[in-house]
Each structure stands twice: as structure tokens, then as C-alpha cells.
Amino acid sequence: MTDYGLEIYNNKNILIVDSKYKNYVYHQHGTSFVQANDLTEIDINPFSTNGVVLTKPTTFYARPYGFIYDSTSAEYNKFLLASDATGYIDWIIYKDITTVPSGDYGLNIFDSSGSIVFSSNQLGYFNVLLKSSYSASNETVYDAVNNYFHIVGIYSGSRSTLYNNRNGREELEIERKITGFKRIDSITLGFGEFWFNVEVIDYGPGSGGGTTVSSKASGSFPQDIIEVKPPPSI
């Protein structure tokens, strides 16, 4: 709890605005086509602050894998989605508020150093409806159809398989295991693990079969889930 200033809680008794920590604000929304058991790279409007990707649950397992940082521009300009099936995923990005929006009305809140932490003139703020820890394979939420979700914690398995004659080449395929989520019904999310490709290294012409050359399984089932209500404009 902050020791000064303003605190605002929503009707779920979750703190959404205070005078100390930067509020996440809406950055971008989109829908992207993803490939089964692969990482899909998605271009986004660049930003240089902290950010988070949330996705709307679909009927197959999926989850964001992370942002891609461009060291030349010092900005995040892409992110990755992992899924166990082919289809479309609806996503939304929030980032730290950094500038005071223009306008002569509304509410602006600043921290003790004078930096903006919240403004009512933003297109949308980070309206968290649910933040909980869990260990079950299913979780009851407020709205699995319209809201967006982010989970923390992954099952971090990995394996490498050497194919001596795949596509007439000698190839090393590197895969990882991750925990994704999907929509079970309008108020239930399900969680499950799936493998996805990380990289294929081509060594040249080859012959023979496939051999697993390394395998690792470590990590934990997701422990935290965040449910966010999107801005009215989405």
C-alpha cells in the first residue's frame, strides 16, 4: 500500500490506480494468424517502456512467448505467440504510461518525483478483474469470451532431435514445452502443455533416421492468472 496520495479500487476490490506506481495504458490491439506448434512473430507499433501482451482465449492452447527487442532503435517492435493449433488469436498490448495526454479536462495523477502515473485522457487503462494463484487444470473466470488474459509461470521442457535425412538434409530441431490456456466455456479456462518449434539448424545433405540427442524437463505449472477487461473501443 502506498503511504501518500490517492488509491482507487474497482468493484472487484483490486487496486487499479494509485499515486506511486505507473499504470499500464492501452497501446495496441490486433488479431493474428498462428501456426500449430510453432512461434509466430508479430509486428507491433514500437515502444520502449515496460509492456505486457494479453490474449483472448480461443478453442486451442496458446499464449504469448515474449517481446522482441530491437537494440538499434532501443524499442520493442515484435512479439511472439506460441500455440498448439492453427488459427486466429486476438491480442492486446498495454504499456507504462510515460507522457501527459493533451487536453484541458480530466484527471492526471503524478508520483512524488513528478512523473505521470495515471491519466483519465488515455484510451484505456489496465482494468484488472481477476488476479489469483491456482494449481488446477481449469479455472473459473469472469468472462472467457470477451476479456483478455495473461498467465505467469511456464513448464520449461526442451528437447533436441537430430534428423539425418529430413527433407534430404541433416537437421537439428530444437523444441520447447510451454503451458498455454484455452476457453472451455464462457466462464472457464483450461490449461495444458504443448511442444513448439524454436529453431531448425541445417547441417547439409544427410542420410538415416531421427535421434533425440538431448531432453530436459523442469519448471512449474502456471501459478498466477490475470484477467483484464478491454477498453470500450476494443
C-alpha positions as CSV (number, residue, x, y, z in Angstrom):
1,M,0.0,0.0,0.0
2,T,1.2,3.5,-0.8
3,D,2.0,5.9,2.0
4,Y,0.7,9.0,0.3
5,G,-1.7,10.2,-2.3
6,L,-4.7,8.6,-4.0
7,E,-5.8,5.0,-4.2
8,I,-8.6,3.8,-6.4
9,Y,-10.1,0.3,-6.3
10,N,-12.6,-1.2,-8.7
11,N,-15.7,-3.2,-7.8
12,K,-13.6,-6.4,-7.5
13,N,-11.6,-4.7,-4.7
14,I,-8.5,-4.6,-6.9
15,L,-6.2,-1.6,-6.8
16,I,-6.2,0.0,-10.3
17,V,-4.8,3.5,-9.7
18,D,-2.5,5.0,-7.0
19,S,0.0,7.8,-6.7
20,K,3.1,5.7,-6.7
21,Y,3.2,3.1,-9.5
22,K,2.8,3.7,-13.2
23,N,-0.5,2.5,-14.6
24,Y,-0.5,0.3,-17.7
25,V,-2.3,2.0,-20.6
26,Y,-3.7,0.7,-23.9
27,H,-1.1,0.5,-26.7
28,Q,-2.3,-1.7,-29.5
29,H,-4.9,-4.3,-30.4
30,G,-4.9,-6.9,-33.2
31,T,-5.8,-10.3,-34.5
32,S,-3.1,-12.6,-35.9
33,F,-2.9,-16.0,-37.7
34,V,-0.7,-18.5,-35.9
35,Q,0.7,-21.9,-37.0
36,A,0.4,-25.1,-34.9
37,N,3.3,-26.0,-32.7
38,D,5.4,-23.0,-33.7
39,L,6.3,-19.5,-32.7
40,T,4.5,-16.8,-34.7
41,E,6.3,-13.4,-35.0
42,I,4.0,-10.4,-35.0
43,D,4.9,-6.9,-35.9
44,I,3.7,-4.2,-33.5
45,N,3.9,-0.4,-33.1
46,P,7.3,0.1,-31.3
47,F,7.5,1.2,-27.7
48,S,10.4,1.4,-25.2
49,T,8.8,1.1,-21.8
50,N,7.6,-1.9,-19.8
51,G,4.7,-3.8,-21.5
52,V,2.5,-6.9,-21.4
53,V,0.7,-8.9,-24.0
54,L,-2.7,-10.4,-23.2
55,T,-4.7,-12.7,-25.4
56,K,-8.4,-13.6,-25.7
57,P,-8.9,-17.3,-25.1
58,T,-9.7,-19.5,-28.2
59,T,-10.6,-23.2,-28.6
60,F,-6.9,-24.3,-28.7
61,Y,-4.0,-23.8,-26.4
62,A,-2.0,-20.6,-26.9
63,R,0.0,-18.0,-25.0
64,P,2.4,-15.1,-25.7
65,Y,6.0,-16.1,-25.5
66,G,7.6,-12.6,-25.2
67,F,8.6,-9.4,-26.9
68,I,11.5,-9.0,-29.4
69,Y,13.8,-6.1,-28.6
70,D,15.5,-4.0,-31.4
71,S,18.8,-2.9,-30.0
72,T,19.3,-0.3,-32.8
73,S,16.1,1.6,-32.1
74,A,16.1,0.6,-28.4
75,E,12.4,-0.4,-28.7
76,Y,10.2,-3.5,-28.7
77,N,8.9,-3.9,-32.2
78,K,7.6,-7.5,-32.3
79,F,6.2,-10.2,-30.1
80,L,5.9,-14.0,-30.3
81,L,2.8,-16.2,-29.9
82,A,3.0,-20.0,-29.3
83,S,0.1,-22.3,-30.0
84,D,-0.7,-26.0,-30.4
85,A,-3.1,-25.4,-33.4
86,T,-3.5,-23.3,-36.5
87,G,-6.0,-20.4,-36.2
88,Y,-6.5,-16.8,-35.2
89,I,-5.7,-15.2,-31.9
90,D,-7.0,-11.8,-30.6
91,W,-4.4,-9.9,-28.6
92,I,-4.0,-6.6,-26.8
93,I,-0.8,-4.8,-25.6
94,Y,-0.6,-2.5,-22.6
95,K,2.5,-0.4,-21.6
96,D,3.7,2.0,-19.0
97,I,2.2,5.5,-19.2
98,T,5.0,7.9,-20.0
99,T,3.5,11.2,-21.3
100,V,0.8,13.5,-20.1
101,P,-2.0,13.4,-22.7
102,S,-3.1,16.7,-24.2
103,G,-6.4,18.3,-23.1
104,D,-7.8,20.7,-20.6
105,Y,-10.1,18.3,-18.6
106,G,-10.0,15.0,-16.8
107,L,-7.7,13.6,-14.0
108,N,-3.9,13.4,-14.1
109,I,-2.0,11.7,-11.2
110,F,1.7,12.1,-10.6
111,D,4.1,10.3,-8.3
112,S,6.4,12.1,-5.8
113,S,9.1,12.8,-8.5
114,G,6.6,14.5,-10.8
115,S,6.2,11.6,-13.3
116,I,2.8,10.8,-14.7
117,V,1.3,7.5,-13.3
118,F,-2.3,7.8,-14.5
119,S,-4.4,10.0,-16.8
120,S,-8.1,9.7,-17.5
121,N,-7.4,11.0,-21.0
122,Q,-5.8,7.8,-22.1
123,L,-7.6,5.5,-24.5
124,G,-7.8,2.8,-21.9
125,Y,-6.2,1.8,-18.5
126,F,-5.3,-1.6,-17.2
127,N,-8.7,-2.7,-15.7
128,V,-7.8,-5.9,-13.8
129,L,-10.9,-8.0,-12.9
130,L,-9.1,-11.1,-11.5
131,K,-5.6,-11.8,-10.2
132,S,-5.3,-15.2,-8.5
133,S,-3.0,-18.1,-7.9
134,Y,-4.0,-21.6,-8.9
135,S,-2.9,-25.2,-9.4
136,A,-5.9,-26.9,-11.1
137,S,-6.2,-27.7,-14.8
138,N,-9.3,-25.5,-15.1
139,E,-10.0,-22.0,-13.6
140,T,-13.3,-20.1,-13.2
141,V,-13.0,-16.5,-14.5
142,Y,-15.4,-13.6,-15.1
143,D,-15.7,-13.7,-18.9
144,A,-13.7,-16.1,-21.1
145,V,-15.3,-14.8,-24.2
146,N,-14.7,-11.0,-24.1
147,N,-11.8,-10.4,-21.7
148,Y,-8.1,-10.9,-22.1
149,F,-5.7,-13.0,-20.0
150,H,-2.1,-13.3,-19.1
151,I,-0.6,-16.2,-17.1
152,V,2.7,-16.3,-15.2
153,G,4.9,-19.4,-15.0
154,I,5.6,-22.0,-17.6
155,Y,6.6,-25.6,-17.8
156,S,10.0,-25.3,-19.3
157,G,10.8,-28.5,-21.0
158,S,13.1,-28.8,-24.0
159,R,14.4,-31.4,-26.5
160,S,16.7,-31.5,-29.5
161,T,16.3,-34.1,-32.2
162,L,18.9,-34.8,-34.9
163,Y,17.3,-35.8,-38.2
164,N,19.9,-37.3,-40.6
165,N,17.6,-37.4,-43.6
166,R,14.7,-35.0,-43.2
167,N,14.0,-33.1,-46.5
168,G,17.2,-34.8,-47.7
169,R,19.2,-32.8,-45.2
170,E,20.8,-33.3,-41.8
171,E,18.8,-31.1,-39.5
172,L,18.8,-30.4,-35.7
173,E,15.3,-29.5,-34.5
174,I,15.1,-27.7,-31.1
175,E,11.7,-27.6,-29.3
176,R,10.3,-26.3,-26.0
177,K,7.3,-27.2,-23.9
178,I,5.1,-24.5,-22.6
179,T,1.8,-24.2,-20.7
180,G,-1.0,-22.4,-22.6
181,F,-4.6,-21.7,-22.0
182,K,-7.9,-22.1,-23.9
183,R,-11.6,-21.4,-23.5
184,I,-13.6,-24.3,-22.1
185,D,-16.9,-22.3,-21.8
186,S,-17.9,-18.7,-21.2
187,I,-16.5,-18.6,-17.6
188,T,-13.9,-21.4,-17.6
189,L,-10.3,-21.5,-18.8
190,G,-8.4,-24.8,-19.3
191,F,-4.6,-25.2,-19.1
192,G,-2.4,-27.7,-20.9
193,E,1.2,-28.2,-22.0
194,F,2.3,-28.4,-25.7
195,W,5.6,-28.5,-27.7
196,F,6.5,-25.9,-30.2
197,N,9.5,-25.4,-32.5
198,V,12.2,-23.0,-31.6
199,E,14.8,-23.5,-34.3
200,V,15.9,-25.8,-37.1
201,I,19.6,-25.9,-37.8
202,D,20.5,-27.2,-41.3
203,Y,23.8,-29.1,-41.4
204,G,23.7,-30.1,-45.1
205,P,23.0,-33.4,-47.0
206,G,22.4,-36.4,-44.8
207,S,21.0,-39.9,-44.6
208,G,19.4,-42.1,-41.9
209,G,16.7,-41.6,-39.3
210,G,15.9,-39.3,-36.3
211,T,17.6,-39.4,-32.9
212,T,16.8,-37.4,-29.7
213,V,20.2,-36.1,-28.7
214,S,19.1,-34.2,-25.6
215,S,16.0,-33.7,-23.4
216,K,15.2,-31.6,-20.4
217,A,12.1,-31.2,-18.3
218,S,12.0,-28.7,-15.5
219,G,9.8,-25.8,-14.3
220,S,6.3,-25.5,-12.8
221,F,2.7,-25.2,-13.7
222,P,1.4,-21.6,-14.0
223,Q,0.8,-20.1,-10.6
224,D,-0.9,-16.8,-11.4
225,I,-3.5,-15.6,-13.8
226,I,-4.6,-12.0,-14.7
227,E,-7.9,-11.2,-16.3
228,V,-8.3,-7.7,-17.9
229,K,-11.4,-6.0,-19.2
230,P,-10.6,-4.3,-22.5
231,P,-11.3,-0.6,-23.2
232,P,-14.8,0.2,-24.6
233,S,-13.2,1.0,-28.0
234,I,-12.0,-2.6,-28.5
